[in-house]
Amino acid sequence: MLKKRYVKTRDVYKVTFRLGKNEQPEYEVETAHLVGDFNDWSRTDTPMRKLKNGDFKVNLDLEPGKKYEFRYLLNSKKWYNEWEADEYIPGEFGKDNCVVEIPEAPSS
């Protein structure tokens, strides 16, 4: 699930990336990382916090008016997509990347 909220004082969108327990694959997910062009596709820079209900969640501040490609990396080895991504585009390794589109900042 993706949730976007504009923060006027910082001119950014706070984006919540949440991988629900019911959206996860059949195997046991111990760790999840958010990997994308916003962190140079680092496999370790953006760990997601595991919640008591089994969901994984992380918040990022992203610039308005841009699109960002991303995927989830589960258990440090399995790539997984967001079911509610704004769109999907072919990635360079033959799998689709998820896209989150950040709207322009609202006019005051």
C-alpha positions as CSV (number, residue, x, y, z in Angstrom):
1,M,0.0,0.0,0.0
2,L,1.2,3.5,-0.8
3,K,0.0,6.5,1.1
4,K,1.1,10.1,0.1
5,R,0.8,13.2,2.3
6,Y,2.1,16.6,1.4
7,V,4.1,18.4,4.1
8,K,3.9,22.1,3.3
9,T,6.6,23.2,5.8
10,R,9.2,21.0,4.1
11,D,7.8,21.0,0.5
12,V,7.9,17.2,0.4
13,Y,5.5,14.3,0.2
14,K,5.7,11.9,3.1
15,V,5.2,8.5,1.4
16,T,4.3,5.5,3.4
17,F,5.3,2.2,1.8
18,R,3.5,-0.7,3.5
19,L,3.7,-4.3,2.5
20,G,0.7,-6.0,4.2
21,K,0.9,-9.5,5.6
22,N,-1.9,-10.5,3.3
23,E,0.1,-9.2,0.3
24,Q,3.3,-11.2,1.1
25,P,4.3,-14.4,-0.6
26,E,3.7,-17.8,0.8
27,Y,7.1,-18.2,2.4
28,E,8.1,-16.6,5.8
29,V,9.3,-13.0,5.4
30,E,11.8,-12.1,8.1
31,T,13.2,-8.9,6.6
32,A,12.2,-6.4,3.9
33,H,14.0,-3.4,2.4
34,L,12.7,-0.7,0.1
35,V,15.1,-0.5,-2.9
36,G,14.8,2.2,-5.6
37,D,16.2,5.0,-7.5
38,F,15.7,7.3,-4.5
39,N,18.5,5.4,-2.6
40,D,20.6,4.4,-5.7
41,W,19.1,0.9,-5.6
42,S,20.9,0.2,-2.3
43,R,19.8,-3.2,-0.9
44,T,20.5,-2.1,2.7
45,D,19.9,1.7,3.1
46,T,16.2,1.6,3.6
47,P,15.1,-1.3,5.9
48,M,11.4,-1.7,6.6
49,R,10.1,-2.1,10.1
50,K,8.2,-5.3,10.8
51,L,4.9,-4.5,12.7
52,K,3.3,-6.8,15.2
53,N,0.6,-7.8,12.7
54,G,3.3,-9.0,10.2
55,D,3.1,-5.9,7.9
56,F,6.3,-4.1,6.9
57,K,6.4,-0.3,6.8
58,V,8.7,2.6,6.1
59,N,8.2,6.3,5.5
60,L,10.2,8.4,3.0
61,D,10.2,12.1,2.1
62,L,10.1,12.4,-1.7
63,E,10.2,15.5,-3.9
64,P,7.0,16.7,-5.5
65,G,6.5,16.3,-9.3
66,K,8.6,13.2,-9.8
67,K,8.3,9.5,-10.5
68,Y,10.4,7.0,-8.6
69,E,11.1,3.4,-9.5
70,F,11.3,0.8,-6.6
71,R,10.9,-2.8,-5.5
72,Y,10.9,-4.6,-2.2
73,L,13.7,-7.0,-1.4
74,L,12.6,-9.7,1.0
75,N,14.9,-11.8,3.2
76,S,17.8,-10.0,1.3
77,K,17.3,-12.2,-1.8
78,K,13.8,-12.2,-3.2
79,W,12.5,-9.3,-5.3
80,Y,8.8,-8.4,-4.8
81,N,6.5,-5.8,-6.3
82,E,3.9,-3.5,-4.7
83,W,0.4,-4.5,-5.8
84,E,-0.8,-0.9,-5.6
85,A,2.0,0.8,-7.5
86,D,0.9,3.8,-9.6
87,E,2.4,2.0,-12.6
88,Y,4.9,-0.7,-13.7
89,I,7.7,-0.3,-16.2
90,P,10.2,-2.8,-17.5
91,G,13.4,-2.9,-15.4
92,E,16.8,-3.5,-16.7
93,F,17.0,-7.1,-15.4
94,G,13.9,-8.4,-17.2
95,K,11.4,-7.8,-14.4
96,D,9.0,-4.9,-14.0
97,N,9.8,-2.2,-11.5
98,C,7.1,-0.5,-9.5
99,V,6.6,3.3,-9.9
100,V,5.3,5.8,-7.3
101,E,4.2,9.0,-8.9
102,I,4.5,12.1,-6.6
103,P,2.1,14.9,-7.5
104,E,3.2,18.5,-7.9
105,A,3.0,20.5,-4.7
106,P,-0.4,22.0,-4.1
107,S,-0.7,25.7,-4.8
108,S,-1.2,27.8,-1.7
